[in-house]
Structures are given as structure tokens and as C-alpha cells.
């Protein structure tokens, strides 16, 4: 599984996707408006979604529409606040579902009962109202339509703000939840791992934000393991930093490949801080292929270049790149770290893996294939 964002239309059209590698793709995003209708941030999104569905259905790949996102969750709370608003919202979602011949709907509300992006509406009754909305949506869509939700590593907020301890009613109406195990630490002068597998050293300042802790939290709240999908990133975070290790972490020896000169990394928006895709690290010459195995963290498939050294954070089981010459640190995931998280998900009986996003991988699908091999 993977997300396909609407901003990829010009740079990575559906024709570039190897659909045989994916069972599901989530088209992101449609956004709830104040009147409970769905709007598109990109005017070309409807045409792109049609193109994606047509191409996917020519294979065996299915497509869900993801609704919301970090910047698109402002009106969720008001949309589900009453039976009347829920009914209108569900009707509009159903119209979109049928109009685009979709296979499912993904609700990415960030976050019920909690503050998300600036200006987002939230209320203590959000999670209870969210359940009522999902029950109504389940009744409105056909039985074979999949309904999923993108969620935090912790469970939904109860009316007192604490994580819910019983999600069994949610499990009855959701086919699965996608645990967004990424963005744990972003860009900063004291960077941390983007997508930790675990807190192996018991020293994290966010002990609930890792794959192992998320699995424990959701299954302990009566949400079945086989309805959990682990979300993984195909991007990392570039930070202006002189740190020699990730915050309060231990690390394994570094590795560096051959590369001429020193490189100053830039993020996706051209700056010195923010997200950077795995493919972009290769395009900038910061990562180069080696003779590694892609299943051994000490013998990686990609090593640092251009003044960047690749090190391994033993506490989170993720790699990071450091350049003393440019004063930069990049926390990211690679074939080795993603394979470890995929192997964990399989070992505990989770449903699978979802990558955000499909474009961050290499043209050879190194990240996707490392995950697929670990799930076999």
C-alpha cells in the first residue's frame, strides 16, 4: 500500500507507477469544507484521480480516496458534530465514492479531540461523534467498500483528553487503521528519528511514538492486530545541525561511499530545513549505491557521499546522515530500516505496510521491494 498525493500529477503521473507492487493506493487529499462538501486543493485533482483509478483498475490494484490530512482537518469536528451534519457529510462522501468508482474511503482526521494544525476545530466529543459518523458511513457505502482511518501512534482521545482504552466499536466499522509512524521528530538543531521502530534504549522523550509502542497501545485497546497497518515514510528530515548523533541516542559506526567534493543538501522546498525524499537524497549525490544487502544495517545498500556519513541509531533502528562540512544532519529511512519495521509488523500479525508516499522511492523501487520481501 502507498499514498499517491494530488501534487504529483506533473512530476510523477500514474503511468510511472508499477501497480503490480501495490495492492492499494490512497489518493490524497480531498478536504472537508465548512458546508460538509469535499473540495480539492489542486484544480487538476479530479482528473488525476480518474486517471489513477483507471490505470489501477487495469491491474488488480484498488484505490481509496483519503479525506483530510494535516492541513485539511479544520472542519472535521463540525462536520461530525450532529446527526444532521453527519448525514450531509456522509452523503457527499458517498457521491464522490460512486462518481470516481472508488474501492474505499480513508479518513485522515488529524486529530479527533486534539489540536492539529493551526486553526483546526476540535471538541471533547470528537471521538464519540467520529464513531457515529463512521457507523453512518459504513451503512451508506456498499458492503465491499473499504473504510480506513489514518491515526496517531496513540489511540483516539477520549472526552477527558486521555487516550481511549476500548476501541472495539471502532473495529466493527473500520477495515483497518493506518498508524502514521512518522514525523516523530522534524527538522531542528537537535534532530531525532523520523520513524523509530522502538525505544530500545528507554531514553526517548516521546516513548509512545514508535512502531512497537503503537502496536501495544492499539491492541491493548481491543483493536485487532490484523486491522493495523503500519505507515512508513519514504522521506526524512534535513536539519541545520552540528549534532553527532540523534538526540539522547547511541549509534553504530558510520559508513561513507566514494564521492567528489562536499555537498550542501537542500529540502523539497529548496531550503536548508524540512522534508527531503529518499529519491532526492540520491539525486543530490548524498546517497550512493553500495554492495550492501538491504537486509543488514551494517552493510547498507546505500551509503553517504559528498561529505555525508551514514550512521545507524541503535535506539530507534534508523539511519541518519551527517556532514560536518555543511553542518547538516538528515534523519531518514532506507531499505534496511524499512525492512526491519516491515518484519516487525509481520511478526506481530499486523495487516501490512503503507508508504507515504509512492514518489519518494527510487525508480528501481528499492524501498518498496525491501518492504515486500520482509512481508513474504
Helices and strands as residue ranges (DSSP letters): E 2-5, G 6-8, G 14-16, G 19-21, E 24-32, E 38-40, H 45-57, E 62-68, G 70-72, H 76-79, H 83-99, E 104-108, H 126-140, E 146-151, H 168-173, E 176-180, H 211-220, G 225-227, E 228-233, E 235-240, E 251-255, E 274-277, H 278-283, E 287-289, E 302-304, E 309-313, E 318-323, E 328-331, H 335-347, E 352-356, G 358-360, H 366-375
